[in-house]
Amino acid sequence: MSALLRPYGDATGDGRVQLSFTLPIASSERARQAALELARKMGFAEPQVVHMKEMGPDFSFFIVYGATAHSVDPAGLTVAEPDFPLLPSPEINRIIRDSLKRQLVVVGACTGTDAHTLGLDAILSMKGFAGDKGLEYWQEMRIVNMGAQVSPGEIVAAVDEHAADAVLVSQVVTQRDAHIFHLQEVHAALTEAGLRDRLILVGGGPRFSPDQAPALGFDRIFGRGTKPSEVASYLAWKVGRRAGLSEADLTRAATLA
């Protein structure tokens, strides 16, 4: 059996895919033909517009069905592995306690115009999500959940007030790269206040990828599907490394039940 994979639609390997997009044109037969021509130029064979819906007077939304000739070999892909170990809950608490001799203080917020706290709450609150407990679950962490539409200045003030060790910034709204801009604002505000270097600065949201962290000035960026236990493990790992624990010690801790 070939290692190459092609999309599956009606039959194995037929290359059939479904694509959705919006064009700035009123819904009409000309609009439908424009969508088909765009699909052909994108390399899709036998495209069909299976859905067209007016989105106001000058825009139309399309779902196009077609086939691609391309395939992919998963074995030939380079997939980034986590650069920190996933730690059992007792080890997360132990590493923080031994490293800091106190609770780890975490300030979390959605900043800018973003009013969506679902992701933030999933990571911070005790209930977590998908059976994975949030950061409030760990007794060696103290969580300050600031909620939504928090300004960078308010985050700076909270870091000062609570002597925070870590800041978590969640961003769901991504129109015109607002999520990038808002994280840059937080980084700039913390840097200007002289707080950045002593903090563990973490960002996250559905449109982020870990490789964006260096460009944004963050220690770590988490993307879609991240579980609270992953964030907790990262924070404990980072605290342990800053306290002088070796990579071998932390990796060994990950194997303990």
C-alpha positions, 0 to 999 in steps of 0.5 A: 500500500502506497505511503502517499495520501490523497483526500477521500471524498466519494472513493479512496484516493479520488482527491475530492475536497471541499473549499469555502470562500467569500467573493466581493460580488453580488450573488448571481450566475456571474458570481457562480462562474467566478467561483468556478474559475477561481477554483480551476485557477487553484488547480481543482479539477471538475469543480462544482459550486454546491452552495452559494449564499448572499452575504449582504448586497455585495458579497457571496459565500461559496462552497466548492467541491472539486478534485486535486491531483496532489498527494502527501507522504506523512513519513516525509514530514518534519513535525516539531516535538514538544521541547518540554516534558509533560509532567504528572500532576504531583511533579508539577506541584513538587517542582514549583514548590521546590523551585520557588518555595511558594506558589507560582502566581499566574496572571491571565487575560484576554486583551484588546477588543477580544471579549472571548474568554472561552479559551482563557477559562478552559486553561485557567479555571478549575473545570478545564475542558475535555476532562483536563483540569485547569491551572486552578487545580494545582495547589502550588499555583495561584491564578489571577483571571482578569477576564476579557478586554483587559488593556496592556496597562492593566496587565502591567498593574496586575503583575505589579500588584500580585508579584506575578511570575507568569502572564498568559494572554489568550486571543481568539479574535484574529481579524486583520491579525488583531491577535498578533498586534495585541500580543505585541502590545502586551510585550511592549508594555511589560518591557517598558515597565521593566517586567518582561525579563522576570516573567514567563510570558505565554500566549495562545489561541486558535490561530497561533503556532509555537514557532511564532513565539520568538518574533512576538517576544513570548517564551511560549505560544500555544495553538488550537487544542492545547490542554491545561495540563500542557500549559501547567507542565510548561510553566513548571518546566520553565520554573525548574529550568530557571531554578537550575534543575537540569533537563535530565532531572525534569525529563526524569520527573515526567516518567514518575507516576 
